[in-house]
Amino acid sequence: MATKKEVIIFFAGFETFHTLAHLLFFAYGLTFHLPWITVTPTLNLAAFIVNLLITTGLFYWASTLKK
């Protein structure tokens, strides 16, 4: 069974990948259309910042837990 710390680290890693994806979309200036929204470089930058904060928070939370 996984510990709480391991689960948080797993989600932090997933969120790291998600953060990097938004950074690359922004860096290449990609715009794509989803049925409910058009994702522009500006929106990707905002998503990158939000995901970076979430990633940082998850890694910080994991660092405060004892194994």
Secondary structure by P-SEA (a helix, b strand, c coil): cccaaaaaaaaaaaaaaaaaaaaaaaaabbbbbcccccccaaaaaaaaaaaaaaaaaaaaaaaaccc
